[in-house]
Amino acid sequence: ARTLAVEARIPVGGAPGHASMSADGRHLAVMNEASSSVSFVDPVRNVEVRRVEGFYAPHFARFSRDGRYAFVANLAAHHISRVDLRTYAIDQEIPLDGFGLPPTTPLLEDEDGFADVQIDEDGLLYAAHGHTSRVLVYDTRVGAKVRELGVGLRPWVVYAEHPFRGIGRHLVPSFDDQSVTLIDRTTFRTEALPRVADRQSYGVNYSPLAPGRAFVMNRIRRDIAVLDTDTGTAVKSIPVGGTTETASTTADGRFIVATVSSENRVAVIDAATATLVKTLDGVGAYPWSITVPQGQNYCH
């Protein structure tokens, strides 16, 4: 990043997609969706340490706080997979209630299973399953499923993993009914806010400067919906002039920086005032995501 020069190229599996780094910096997990495998890369030596197979359209991986396990979201199945990073082997499969594992349970042809498996500051993993409209909650500290929650129709991702403390509720947008479900971290009570999302709401951002507020990226509506998570109400809409994709919150929580792909633009939102303060045009063709060091980052 200092020289803007290619330092190495690392062979991995077929169609590598999302990549995620463990907190200790020892493992970079690369999702090889076409070959249904995950490559674990040493980011210091720039080599693939192990390629683990046995997944079903792996879409994203997250790491336990102690760095021992990686949890993989299977986009084409009804379960998530846990990988023991000491042996690089799948040591636990965690299915939804009423479902087994393939081939007992058929795969999802439309790849409408688990898109992500985000782990909050308490070590609880939340995974939304699009096909069944359920959220699986799993305690990574004790290695056991806690419960399942009903949410809106075709939920995407529970946005629970971020570097900020004091955020009281997790949010999950659902595409088919265009709702956002608020999940209380303590009681697991859910509250649905109708028609504040759209069919391609790919992101939710938070800020420690406004802990009772959430920002929902609405791609089709071309705006960012601002929600009051304490009262369960929509506060305002921030038009961004194009298809907003995903965003990143700066480490200090001051700004939410969102890509506006159709306009080759980046929009900068002041989190405390929920206002658009700057736009940056000509940042490249069809920008999709932004990464801010130590901020809240995601692809979608």
Disulfide bonds with the S-S distance in Angstrom:
none
